[in-house]
Amino acid sequence: MAIRHADLQERVSNTPTDEDMALVQRHILLGIVMLILDHDIRVMGTGSIKLPRLYESLLRGVQDRVLLDQAALRIKFREAGIKPVEERRQKDGLDTFYMCRGSKHHCYLPWSFLKAESEQLIKQYFKA
């Protein structure tokens, strides 16, 4: 099987591919989802909810699945040569710096996008 020159150049290049960017965005979203779940679990017992242990256990179940997805994502990061370096919270978004095959890059996502996407992701976890 012959390897096309463009395929070989893409593998060698340290420029992030669309797949690399999708992995980085997924990493960012999973981190936000974990923060949301941690917060909601913490405040679960402070309200007047009738079944706080039930809801807390549901949230912890989702949290466990997110942790598994984060572990799988770390394996994909190693295979792709991606390493997260730093996250900086800005007024209107989150700027994430990462290394991709030896070269430094960043991904900026606005809070409005992160809020909408993390809500959708949490819904997907509850459906599964």
N, C-alpha and C positions, 0 to 999 in steps of 0.2 A: 504494500500500500504506500503510495507516494504522498509525501507531505508537501502541501502547497507552500510556496515561499511566504505568502501572506499569513498563513496559519503559524508558520515557524516564527516569523517576525513578531506576531502578536504574543506568542508565548514568551519570547525573550524580552520584549519591551516591558519597561516598568511603568508604563502608562496604564491606569486602571481601565479595565474593560467594563462594558455594561453589566456583566455578571458580577464583577468585583464591586461596582457601585451598589448593586442590589444587595449584596452581602453586607456592605457597610451600613446601608440604610436599615436593613433588618436588625443588625446589631444595635443600632441607635434606638429603634422602636422597641426592641425587647428590653433594653435598659429602662426606657420610660415606662413600659408596662410594669416592670418590677417595682419601680418607685411608686406607681399608682397603687398596686396591690399591697405593698408594704404600708402605705398610708392608710388605705381603707381597712386593712386588718387591725391596725393600731387603734383606729377610731371606732371600730365595730362595737366594742364593749362600752363605749361612753354614751351611746344614744339610748333611746327607749325602744329598741327593737325587741320583738317578742322572742325570737329564736336566734340570738347572737352566735351561739356555738355552731349552729347549722350553717349560717351564712359565712362564718369565719372558716369552717372546714371546706366549704365550696371554694372560697377564695384561695385557701392554701393548696387545694387540688390544682387550681389553675396555675398558681405560683410554681408548683412542682413541674408542671408541663413546660412552663416558660424556662425554668432552669435546665431541663433536658434539652430544649431547643437551643439554649445558649451554649451548652456543652457541644452539641453537634455543630453549631456555627463556628466555635473555636477550632474544631478539626478542619472545617472548610477553609478557615482563615490560614491555617498552617499550610494546607495544600496549595493555596493560591498565593502565598507569600505576603499576606496582609497582617499588619500588626497595629492595633489601635494604640495611639500615643496619649492623646489628651482631649478632653471635652471642655469647651468654654461656653458657659451660659451667657447669652446676650439678652438684651432687652426684648428683642422680637424673634429670637430663635436660638438654636443650639449649633455651635460650630465644632465639628469633630475633626481632629487631626489624626492621620494614620500614615503608616509606611506601607507602600505597595512595591514589593520586589526591590527594596533598597531606596526608593524615592519617596519623599514626603509629599502628601496631598491633604486636602481637607474637603469636608462635606458640610454644607450649611443647610439646615432645615428650619423653616419658620415654625413657631409654636402652634400656629393655626393648623398647619399640616400635621405636626406631631400629635396634637390633640385628636384630630379626626381619625388619623390612621391608627393610633393606639386604641381608640374606642372600637374601631372595626376589628382590630386584632383580638381584643378581649372578647368581643361577641363571637368570633370564630372559635376561641378556646371553649366558650360555654356551649357552643353547638356540638363540638366534638365529643 
